[in-house]
Amino acid sequence: MKNREKLKKKERIGSKVKKQYDTAKTPYQRLLLSEVINEEQKQKLNDYYETLNPAAILRQIRKLQTKLYKTLRYKNS
């Protein structure tokens, strides 16, 4: 989706406007590229990011969703 990507450059060629978009980046990638945090904080963030397991996180989310649905069903009956 181009509307979610960062507009890098806009150039008018006659009556048309040629737009060039930057490649999509995750918030994690944008933060590492920014000047907002120092190198020590970037290293800590990177160390934490390396420990993340997307499959385990998804399993945990689904388990919590199931628990939530069961609680709602119990309260409604």
KOLGU-4560 file (N, C-alpha, C; in nm, 3 decimals, padded with zeros to 5 digits):
<recs>
<n_xx: 00.084 n_yy: -00.118 n_zz: 00.000 ca_xx: 00.000 ca_yy: 00.000 ca_zz: 00.000 c_xx: 00.088 c_yy: 00.124 c_zz: 00.000 mol: A seq: 1 type: MET>
<n_xx: 00.081 n_yy: 00.198 n_zz: -00.104 ca_xx: 00.166 ca_yy: 00.315 ca_zz: -00.114 c_xx: 00.126 c_yy: 00.425 c_zz: -00.018 mol: A seq: 2 type: LYS>
<n_xx: 00.000 n_yy: 00.431 n_zz: 00.021 ca_xx: -00.042 ca_yy: 00.539 ca_zz: 00.109 c_xx: 00.013 c_yy: 00.523 c_zz: 00.250 mol: A seq: 3 type: ASN>
<n_xx: 00.066 n_yy: 00.407 n_zz: 00.284 ca_xx: 00.124 ca_yy: 00.387 ca_zz: 00.417 c_xx: 00.275 c_yy: 00.402 c_zz: 00.415 mol: A seq: 4 type: ARG>
<n_xx: 00.333 n_yy: 00.405 n_zz: 00.297 ca_xx: 00.477 ca_yy: 00.420 ca_zz: 00.286 c_xx: 00.512 c_yy: 00.567 c_zz: 00.293 mol: A seq: 5 type: GLU>
<n_xx: 00.635 n_yy: 00.594 n_zz: 00.332 ca_xx: 00.683 ca_yy: 00.731 ca_zz: 00.340 c_xx: 00.709 c_yy: 00.786 c_zz: 00.201 mol: A seq: 6 type: LYS>
<n_xx: 00.656 n_yy: 00.903 n_zz: 00.175 ca_xx: 00.681 ca_yy: 00.970 ca_zz: 00.048 c_xx: 00.822 c_yy: 01.026 c_zz: 00.054 mol: A seq: 7 type: LEU>
<n_xx: 00.905 n_yy: 00.983 n_zz: -00.041 ca_xx: 01.045 ca_yy: 01.023 ca_zz: -00.043 c_xx: 01.067 c_yy: 01.145 c_zz: -00.132 mol: A seq: 8 type: LYS>
<n_xx: 00.998 n_yy: 01.146 n_zz: -00.247 ca_xx: 01.022 ca_yy: 01.252 ca_zz: -00.343 c_xx: 00.900 c_yy: 01.268 c_zz: -00.432 mol: A seq: 9 type: LYS>
<n_xx: 00.869 n_yy: 01.392 n_zz: -00.468 ca_xx: 00.760 ca_yy: 01.423 ca_zz: -00.559 c_xx: 00.817 c_yy: 01.512 c_zz: -00.668 mol: A seq: 10 type: LYS>
<n_xx: 00.792 n_yy: 01.474 n_zz: -00.794 ca_xx: 00.848 ca_yy: 01.550 ca_zz: -00.905 c_xx: 00.739 c_yy: 01.572 c_zz: -01.009 mol: A seq: 11 type: GLU>
<n_xx: 00.723 n_yy: 01.696 n_zz: -01.048 ca_xx: 00.623 ca_yy: 01.729 ca_zz: -01.149 c_xx: 00.688 c_yy: 01.719 c_zz: -01.286 mol: A seq: 12 type: ARG>
<n_xx: 00.624 n_yy: 01.638 n_zz: -01.372 ca_xx: 00.667 ca_yy: 01.624 ca_zz: -01.511 c_xx: 00.548 c_yy: 01.664 c_zz: -01.597 mol: A seq: 13 type: ILE>
<n_xx: 00.548 n_yy: 01.786 n_zz: -01.643 ca_xx: 00.434 ca_yy: 01.836 ca_zz: -01.719 c_xx: 00.313 c_yy: 01.845 c_zz: -01.629 mol: A seq: 14 type: GLY>
<n_xx: 00.205 n_yy: 01.776 n_zz: -01.669 ca_xx: 00.083 ca_yy: 01.779 ca_zz: -01.589 c_xx: 00.077 c_yy: 01.662 c_zz: -01.491 mol: A seq: 15 type: SER>
<n_xx: 00.174 n_yy: 01.572 n_zz: -01.495 ca_xx: 00.173 ca_yy: 01.455 ca_zz: -01.406 c_xx: 00.271 c_yy: 01.475 c_zz: -01.291 mol: A seq: 16 type: LYS>
<n_xx: 00.241 n_yy: 01.411 n_zz: -01.180 ca_xx: 00.329 ca_yy: 01.416 ca_zz: -01.064 c_xx: 00.381 c_yy: 01.275 c_zz: -01.041 mol: A seq: 17 type: VAL>
<n_xx: 00.513 n_yy: 01.261 n_zz: -01.047 ca_xx: 00.577 ca_yy: 01.132 ca_zz: -01.023 c_xx: 00.617 c_yy: 01.127 c_zz: -00.876 mol: A seq: 18 type: LYS>
<n_xx: 00.570 n_yy: 01.024 n_zz: -00.805 ca_xx: 00.599 ca_yy: 01.010 ca_zz: -00.663 c_xx: 00.691 c_yy: 00.893 c_zz: -00.642 mol: A seq: 19 type: LYS>
<n_xx: 00.790 n_yy: 00.912 n_zz: -00.555 ca_xx: 00.883 ca_yy: 00.804 ca_zz: -00.522 c_xx: 00.871 c_yy: 00.778 c_zz: -00.372 mol: A seq: 20 type: GLN>
<n_xx: 00.849 n_yy: 00.653 n_zz: -00.335 ca_xx: 00.828 ca_yy: 00.616 ca_zz: -00.196 c_xx: 00.949 c_yy: 00.544 c_zz: -00.140 mol: A seq: 21 type: TYR>
<n_xx: 00.973 n_yy: 00.563 n_zz: -00.012 ca_xx: 01.078 ca_yy: 00.493 ca_zz: 00.059 c_xx: 01.031 c_yy: 00.350 c_zz: 00.086 mol: A seq: 22 type: ASP>
<n_xx: 01.124 n_yy: 00.260 n_zz: 00.106 ca_xx: 01.086 ca_yy: 00.122 ca_zz: 00.136 c_xx: 01.021 c_yy: 00.117 c_zz: 00.275 mol: A seq: 23 type: THR>
<n_xx: 00.927 n_yy: 00.028 n_zz: 00.291 ca_xx: 00.854 ca_yy: 00.016 ca_zz: 00.418 c_xx: 00.948 c_yy: -00.034 c_zz: 00.527 mol: A seq: 24 type: ALA>
<n_xx: 00.930 n_yy: 00.022 n_zz: 00.647 ca_xx: 01.011 ca_yy: -00.018 ca_zz: 00.763 c_xx: 00.919 c_yy: -00.037 c_zz: 00.883 mol: A seq: 25 type: LYS>
<n_xx: 00.959 n_yy: -00.127 n_zz: 00.970 ca_xx: 00.884 ca_yy: -00.148 ca_zz: 01.093 c_xx: 00.918 c_yy: -00.036 c_zz: 01.190 mol: A seq: 26 type: THR>
<n_xx: 00.836 n_yy: -00.014 n_zz: 01.293 ca_xx: 00.870 ca_yy: 00.087 ca_zz: 01.393 c_xx: 01.007 c_yy: 00.060 c_zz: 01.457 mol: A seq: 27 type: PRO>
<n_xx: 01.040 n_yy: -00.066 n_zz: 01.477 ca_xx: 01.170 ca_yy: -00.104 ca_zz: 01.532 c_xx: 01.283 c_yy: -00.055 c_zz: 01.441 mol: A seq: 28 type: TYR>
<n_xx: 01.270 n_yy: -00.079 n_zz: 01.311 ca_xx: 01.373 ca_yy: -00.036 ca_zz: 01.215 c_xx: 01.384 c_yy: 00.116 c_zz: 01.209 mol: A seq: 29 type: GLN>
<n_xx: 01.270 n_yy: 00.186 n_zz: 01.211 ca_xx: 01.273 ca_yy: 00.332 ca_zz: 01.207 c_xx: 01.340 c_yy: 00.390 c_zz: 01.332 mol: A seq: 30 type: ARG>
<n_xx: 01.314 n_yy: 00.327 n_zz: 01.448 ca_xx: 01.374 ca_yy: 00.374 ca_zz: 01.572 c_xx: 01.525 c_yy: 00.355 c_zz: 01.570 mol: A seq: 31 type: LEU>
<n_xx: 01.571 n_yy: 00.242 n_zz: 01.518 ca_xx: 01.716 ca_yy: 00.218 ca_zz: 01.511 c_xx: 01.784 c_yy: 00.317 c_zz: 01.416 mol: A seq: 32 type: LEU>
<n_xx: 01.715 n_yy: 00.360 n_zz: 01.313 ca_xx: 01.773 ca_yy: 00.454 ca_zz: 01.217 c_xx: 01.765 c_yy: 00.599 c_zz: 01.265 mol: A seq: 33 type: LEU>
<n_xx: 01.682 n_yy: 00.625 n_zz: 01.365 ca_xx: 01.663 ca_yy: 00.763 ca_zz: 01.410 c_xx: 01.774 c_yy: 00.807 c_zz: 01.505 mol: A seq: 34 type: SER>
<n_xx: 01.775 n_yy: 00.934 n_zz: 01.533 ca_xx: 01.872 ca_yy: 00.993 ca_zz: 01.626 c_xx: 01.810 c_yy: 01.012 c_zz: 01.765 mol: A seq: 35 type: GLU>
<n_xx: 01.691 n_yy: 00.959 n_zz: 01.785 ca_xx: 01.616 ca_yy: 00.982 ca_zz: 01.910 c_xx: 01.681 c_yy: 00.911 c_zz: 02.029 mol: A seq: 36 type: VAL>
<n_xx: 01.734 n_yy: 00.793 n_zz: 02.007 ca_xx: 01.794 ca_yy: 00.718 ca_zz: 02.117 c_xx: 01.944 c_yy: 00.702 c_zz: 02.092 mol: A seq: 37 type: ILE>
<n_xx: 02.020 n_yy: 00.685 n_zz: 02.201 ca_xx: 02.165 ca_yy: 00.673 ca_zz: 02.187 c_xx: 02.205 c_yy: 00.528 c_zz: 02.156 mol: A seq: 38 type: ASN>
<n_xx: 02.334 n_yy: 00.506 n_zz: 02.133 ca_xx: 02.383 ca_yy: 00.374 ca_zz: 02.090 c_xx: 02.359 c_yy: 00.266 c_zz: 02.197 mol: A seq: 39 type: GLU>
<n_xx: 02.373 n_yy: 00.303 n_zz: 02.325 ca_xx: 02.351 ca_yy: 00.206 ca_zz: 02.433 c_xx: 02.205 c_yy: 00.159 c_zz: 02.434 mol: A seq: 40 type: GLU>
<n_xx: 02.113 n_yy: 00.253 n_zz: 02.418 ca_xx: 01.971 ca_yy: 00.218 ca_zz: 02.414 c_xx: 01.940 c_yy: 00.134 c_zz: 02.290 mol: A seq: 41 type: GLN>
<n_xx: 02.003 n_yy: 00.167 n_zz: 02.178 ca_xx: 01.983 ca_yy: 00.089 ca_zz: 02.056 c_xx: 02.031 c_yy: -00.054 c_zz: 02.075 mol: A seq: 42 type: LYS>
<n_xx: 02.144 n_yy: -00.070 n_zz: 02.145 ca_xx: 02.197 ca_yy: -00.204 ca_zz: 02.170 c_xx: 02.104 c_yy: -00.284 c_zz: 02.260 mol: A seq: 43 type: GLN>
<n_xx: 02.052 n_yy: -00.219 n_zz: 02.365 ca_xx: 01.956 ca_yy: -00.286 ca_zz: 02.454 c_xx: 01.831 c_yy: -00.329 c_zz: 02.378 mol: A seq: 44 type: LYS>
<n_xx: 01.781 n_yy: -00.238 n_zz: 02.294 ca_xx: 01.663 ca_yy: -00.268 ca_zz: 02.213 c_xx: 01.690 c_yy: -00.384 c_zz: 02.118 mol: A seq: 45 type: LEU>
<n_xx: 01.807 n_yy: -00.384 n_zz: 02.056 ca_xx: 01.844 ca_yy: -00.491 ca_zz: 01.965 c_xx: 01.856 c_yy: -00.625 c_zz: 02.038 mol: A seq: 46 type: ASN>
<n_xx: 01.916 n_yy: -00.624 n_zz: 02.158 ca_xx: 01.929 ca_yy: -00.746 ca_zz: 02.237 c_xx: 01.791 c_yy: -00.802 c_zz: 02.272 mol: A seq: 47 type: ASP>
<n_xx: 01.698 n_yy: -00.713 n_zz: 02.311 ca_xx: 01.562 ca_yy: -00.756 ca_zz: 02.343 c_xx: 01.492 c_yy: -00.811 c_zz: 02.219 mol: A seq: 48 type: TYR>
<n_xx: 01.508 n_yy: -00.741 n_zz: 02.107 ca_xx: 01.445 ca_yy: -00.782 ca_zz: 01.981 c_xx: 01.491 c_yy: -00.922 c_zz: 01.939 mol: A seq: 49 type: TYR>
<n_xx: 01.618 n_yy: -00.950 n_zz: 01.961 ca_xx: 01.674 ca_yy: -01.082 ca_zz: 01.925 c_xx: 01.610 c_yy: -01.195 c_zz: 02.006 mol: A seq: 50 type: GLU>
<n_xx: 01.561 n_yy: -01.165 n_zz: 02.127 ca_xx: 01.503 ca_yy: -01.270 ca_zz: 02.212 c_xx: 01.357 c_yy: -01.299 c_zz: 02.178 mol: A seq: 51 type: THR>
<n_xx: 01.294 n_yy: -01.212 n_zz: 02.098 ca_xx: 01.152 ca_yy: -01.230 ca_zz: 02.068 c_xx: 01.130 c_yy: -01.349 c_zz: 01.975 mol: A seq: 52 type: LEU>
<n_xx: 01.023 n_yy: -01.424 n_zz: 02.004 ca_xx: 00.985 ca_yy: -01.538 ca_zz: 01.922 c_xx: 00.841 c_yy: -01.515 c_zz: 01.876 mol: A seq: 53 type: ASN>
<n_xx: 00.824 n_yy: -01.474 n_zz: 01.750 ca_xx: 00.689 ca_yy: -01.441 ca_zz: 01.701 c_xx: 00.589 c_yy: -01.556 c_zz: 01.715 mol: A seq: 54 type: PRO>
<n_xx: 00.634 n_yy: -01.678 n_zz: 01.695 ca_xx: 00.543 ca_yy: -01.793 ca_zz: 01.707 c_xx: 00.496 c_yy: -01.809 c_zz: 01.851 mol: A seq: 55 type: ALA>
<n_xx: 00.585 n_yy: -01.792 n_zz: 01.946 ca_xx: 00.548 ca_yy: -01.804 ca_zz: 02.087 c_xx: 00.455 c_yy: -01.690 c_zz: 02.128 mol: A seq: 56 type: ALA>
<n_xx: 00.481 n_yy: -01.571 n_zz: 02.077 ca_xx: 00.395 ca_yy: -01.456 ca_zz: 02.107 c_xx: 00.254 c_yy: -01.481 c_zz: 02.053 mol: A seq: 57 type: ILE>
<n_xx: 00.244 n_yy: -01.533 n_zz: 01.931 ca_xx: 00.114 ca_yy: -01.562 ca_zz: 01.872 c_xx: 00.040 c_yy: -01.668 c_zz: 01.954 mol: A seq: 58 type: LEU>
<n_xx: 00.110 n_yy: -01.772 n_zz: 01.998 ca_xx: 00.046 ca_yy: -01.876 ca_zz: 02.082 c_xx: -00.006 c_yy: -01.815 c_zz: 02.211 mol: A seq: 59 type: ARG>
<n_xx: 00.072 n_yy: -01.726 n_zz: 02.272 ca_xx: 00.029 ca_yy: -01.662 ca_zz: 02.396 c_xx: -00.094 c_yy: -01.574 c_zz: 02.373 mol: A seq: 60 type: GLN>
<n_xx: -00.095 n_yy: -01.500 n_zz: 02.263 ca_xx: -00.211 ca_yy: -01.416 ca_zz: 02.231 c_xx: -00.336 c_yy: -01.501 c_zz: 02.213 mol: A seq: 61 type: ILE>
<n_xx: -00.323 n_yy: -01.610 n_zz: 02.139 ca_xx: -00.439 ca_yy: -01.697 ca_zz: 02.116 c_xx: -00.488 c_yy: -01.761 c_zz: 02.245 mol: A seq: 62 type: ARG>
<n_xx: -00.396 n_yy: -01.798 n_zz: 02.331 ca_xx: -00.433 ca_yy: -01.857 ca_zz: 02.460 c_xx: -00.511 c_yy: -01.756 c_zz: 02.544 mol: A seq: 63 type: LYS>
<n_xx: -00.463 n_yy: -01.631 n_zz: 02.546 ca_xx: -00.532 ca_yy: -01.526 ca_zz: 02.622 c_xx: -00.668 c_yy: -01.491 c_zz: 02.561 mol: A seq: 64 type: LEU>
<n_xx: -00.677 n_yy: -01.494 n_zz: 02.427 ca_xx: -00.805 ca_yy: -01.469 ca_zz: 02.361 c_xx: -00.906 c_yy: -01.577 c_zz: 02.398 mol: A seq: 65 type: GLN>
<n_xx: -00.862 n_yy: -01.701 n_zz: 02.397 ca_xx: -00.950 ca_yy: -01.813 ca_zz: 02.434 c_xx: -01.000 c_yy: -01.796 c_zz: 02.577 mol: A seq: 66 type: THR>
<n_xx: -00.909 n_yy: -01.759 n_zz: 02.666 ca_xx: -00.947 ca_yy: -01.737 ca_zz: 02.806 c_xx: -01.049 c_yy: -01.623 c_zz: 02.817 mol: A seq: 67 type: LYS>
<n_xx: -01.028 n_yy: -01.516 n_zz: 02.740 ca_xx: -01.120 ca_yy: -01.403 ca_zz: 02.740 c_xx: -01.258 c_yy: -01.445 c_zz: 02.689 mol: A seq: 68 type: LEU>
<n_xx: -01.262 n_yy: -01.520 n_zz: 02.579 ca_xx: -01.390 ca_yy: -01.565 ca_zz: 02.523 c_xx: -01.464 c_yy: -01.656 c_zz: 02.620 mol: A seq: 69 type: TYR>
<n_xx: -01.392 n_yy: -01.743 n_zz: 02.688 ca_xx: -01.455 ca_yy: -01.832 ca_zz: 02.787 c_xx: -01.513 c_yy: -01.751 c_zz: 02.902 mol: A seq: 70 type: LYS>
<n_xx: -01.441 n_yy: -01.648 n_zz: 02.946 ca_xx: -01.489 ca_yy: -01.562 ca_zz: 03.054 c_xx: -01.616 c_yy: -01.488 c_zz: 03.011 mol: A seq: 71 type: THR>
<n_xx: -01.616 n_yy: -01.437 n_zz: 02.889 ca_xx: -01.735 ca_yy: -01.367 ca_zz: 02.839 c_xx: -01.854 c_yy: -01.462 c_zz: 02.828 mol: A seq: 72 type: LEU>
<n_xx: -01.829 n_yy: -01.581 n_zz: 02.778 ca_xx: -01.938 ca_yy: -01.678 ca_zz: 02.764 c_xx: -01.995 c_yy: -01.715 c_zz: 02.901 mol: A seq: 73 type: ARG>
<n_xx: -01.907 n_yy: -01.730 n_zz: 03.001 ca_xx: -01.950 ca_yy: -01.766 ca_zz: 03.136 c_xx: -02.036 c_yy: -01.653 c_zz: 03.196 mol: A seq: 74 type: TYR>
<n_xx: -01.993 n_yy: -01.528 n_zz: 03.175 ca_xx: -02.066 ca_yy: -01.415 ca_zz: 03.233 c_xx: -02.201 c_yy: -01.394 c_zz: 03.163 mol: A seq: 75 type: LYS>
<n_xx: -02.210 n_yy: -01.426 n_zz: 03.036 ca_xx: -02.335 ca_yy: -01.407 ca_zz: 02.961 c_xx: -02.436 c_yy: -01.518 c_zz: 02.985 mol: A seq: 76 type: ASN>
<n_xx: -02.392 n_yy: -01.631 n_zz: 03.039 ca_xx: -02.488 ca_yy: -01.740 ca_zz: 03.061 c_xx: -02.540 c_yy: -01.746 c_zz: 03.202 mol: A seq: 77 type: SER>
</recs>
